[in-house]
Amino acid sequence: MKKRVVIALGGNAILQRGQKGTYEEQMENVKKTAKQ
């Protein structure tokens, strides 16, 4: 049986200062955070 991991991100991982909060901005921020 495969196991699944769920990671919840919020705050600065999703929205940086000065950003509007568009889908594209949020997805890029999440991708950067996931690489760290």
Residue, then its C-alpha position, 0 to 999 in steps of 0.5 A: m500500500k502506498k503512503r501519502v504525505v500532505i504538507a500544508l503551507g501558508g503565510n510567507a511560503i505562499l505570499q511575499r510582500g508586495q505581491k497581489g496574491t495571484y495564482e501564478e505568484q502563489m504557485e511560484n512561491v510554493k515551488k521555490t519553498a518546496k525546493q528548499 
